[in-house]
Amino acid sequence: MSVNERIILAKRPQGMPDESDFAFEEQPLPVPQAGEVLVRTVYLSVDPYMRGRMSDAKSYAKPYEVGQVIAGGAVGQVMESTDPTYREGDFVTGSWGWQRFAAVSTGTLRKVNPDLAPVSTALGVLGMTGLTAYFGLLDIGQPQAGETVVVSGGAGAVGMIVGQIAKIKGARVVGIAGSDEKTTYLTEELGFDAAINYRTDDLKAALVEACPEGVDVYFDNVGGDVSDQVLRLINKNARIPICGQIALYNLEKPDTGPRIQSLLLTNTALMKGFLVGDYASRYNEGLHELAEWLRDGKIKHAENVIDGFDKTLEAFLGLFTGENLGKQLVKVSEEQK
Amino acid sequence: MSVNERIILAKRPQGMPDESDFAFEEQPLPVPQAGEVLVRTVYLSVDPYMRGRMSDAKSYAKPYEVGQVIAGGAVGQVMESTDPTYREGDFVTGSWGWQRFAAVSTGTLRKVNPDLAPVSTALGVLGMTGLTAYFGLLDIGQPQAGETVVVSGGAGAVGMIVGQIAKIKGARVVGIAGSDEKTTYLTEELGFDAAINYRTDDLKAALVEACPEGVDVYFDNVGGDVSDQVLRLINKNARIPICGQIALYNLEKPDTGPRIQSLLLTNTALMKGFLVGDYASRYNEGLHELAEWLRDGKIKHAENVIDGFDKTLEAFLGLFTGENLGKQLVKVSEEQK
């Protein structure tokens, strides 16, 4: 317990990342300074957006530095505290990233109540993932009862929550995902009205069939050809929150396709890129409502937990091969009562 | 004076329209029915959006029917009235289109005050053109003082007004147009901060030079390659009203280019297609403010008037070869005092 282990960016990936882009390194256990706590990581999060931060291209988040630890969402327990408002054993969430231990300023932490829901939900439905779905769908997408909402990456962490919130709002919900296991999960377990496997179905025909009244909201997590097909079906005054473009993150060539401006014009449609951080002042509102829905069973949270810090890269790389169903987490240590 | 002359759609154009797509036809002078007035056309408007209505593809406006008169904005004088609120000699504007005379329901007309401004402005800055610029820029674009606004089709009817309103709001304004005559007009006469001739300038380099702090609002009238270049320079939280896509209206092949969703995402930018009709409930607000700006000399109205109903097709087709500077009108008859 006197050694920390962490994963750093060894070099910037070209195209699809692989394990050689990262390095595990050992360091002495950090010592918390004034205003900091020492945390032991219980769960860490791997997310598609992290791929963007591994490049140095202009993007919405600051690029990771080569040689530095990969920052990202994590849940842990306080081991030592210099701040009287945090006690040993408290569960906290923050963005200290891919390391077993960290000394973290308490100003960047939020406490997690283990009696309310499993602490891992702080990285999922009751964390950035849930808030991303909540604000993107409700603030930009604004689904109305009876409208049709299509969500790409429907079986991903954000997509699953988007679809469930859209159902709560009375919309017809169509998910697009990459395997029959996923599409079955969406319709059988999460109550989506239809789900389409873009890898095997004739996407165009399947979309037309699943959306007989067109598409009012398209929550886009993936981009690329899938989006081209959905956008051809948008209705007058459609809303299109752009949450992610996972199909493109590892492209090495410029991404080209049909220009979409004419579709937006003729349908007087709105498309908006967003980041959950744009809504930081409203997080409490979102978390409150998400927690109610979770408690009332209106939202199920699906997690895919890989056990062991040494499996972190495998979990991350699996995001791009479409293996995960729901939120992908790595369990790093046991919760201590 | 007992014969009307009008222009009908003879067949649907393929690609760029030509004169063979239209026909002039003579008809007896129409007789106004109850609730109608007989108007004599003084000015008629030719606009790029009309090209869209000549196709039968799904679009924002109903397609013209083959064999029917081309509908569009016009200003005229009442010759005979069955409605006591309209008197002989009154100036009116409506959308009776490309014909010398029309019997028009007064419910579709708006009176024009010839003492306020030249009556032709009812088709330009004090009509749909001005309102399109006003609502697209202010409602979607929302330019703030010190921001950079780029407008494509900058020397077109809408573009000129967009740029001038953006100047009123304190923005840096960059126009893109298709000739040196036009760019000179924009900077010398209308006070644009910079103007770029996309036909001769190195567009990318010229945009970078003209927008040293990036692009906060891109008011898009043209689409295509020009837009691709502008979008590469958008700033965080950019707003992009899509007003027209004139570069595409006559394309026969699908329009392809770089996909833009990643740019919208990484800049959390908003793109929205709009139609002036979306703002019908606010026309009075817009006309009132535009009239004040016109009266105070803050907006100049530039018209390009071709004389003679028989020149209507020439005027319309010239829109697509970039010949017009400002609003393109056809003068059909003299104003009678």
Interface residues (C-beta under 8 A of the other chain):
Chain A: G52 K58 S59 Y60 D220 G223 G224 S227 I242 C243 G244 Q245 L248 P254 D255 T256 G257 P258 R259 I260 Q261 S262 L263 L264 L265 T266 N267 T268 A269 L270 M271 K272 G273 F274 L275 D278
Chain B: G52 K58 S59 Y60 D220 G223 G224 S227 I242 C243 G244 Q245 L248 P254 D255 T256 G257 P258 R259 I260 Q261 S262 L263 L264 L265 T266 N267 T268 A269 L270 M271 K272 G273 F274 L275 D278
